Amino acid sequence: MTNEKLILTLKICISVGICLIALGIYLHNFNETVEAMGVQGIIISAMCVAFGMALSLPTKMYLTFLLVKRETEKHQ
């Protein structure tokens, strides 16, 4: 797998993670069905946010590492 494909895959993971976080916030704040579900609804919205965070945060750190590495190689 080349670096370009890896970066594209990581960007897709970040996008999906951000969408899951936004979905969890929407479900928690604005969806009446989830509110009517009680504790199960809270768990569903919290799981969306948790999976979104799990997808987005490590990929951001890895992308930052790749970009710093690329910049140091470019300056040498």
HELIX and SHEET records of a PDB file:
HELIX    1   1 ASN A    3  PHE A   30  1                                  28    
HELIX    2   2 GLU A   32  MET A   37  1                                   6    
HELIX    3   3 VAL A   39  HIS A   75  1                                  37    
END                                                                             
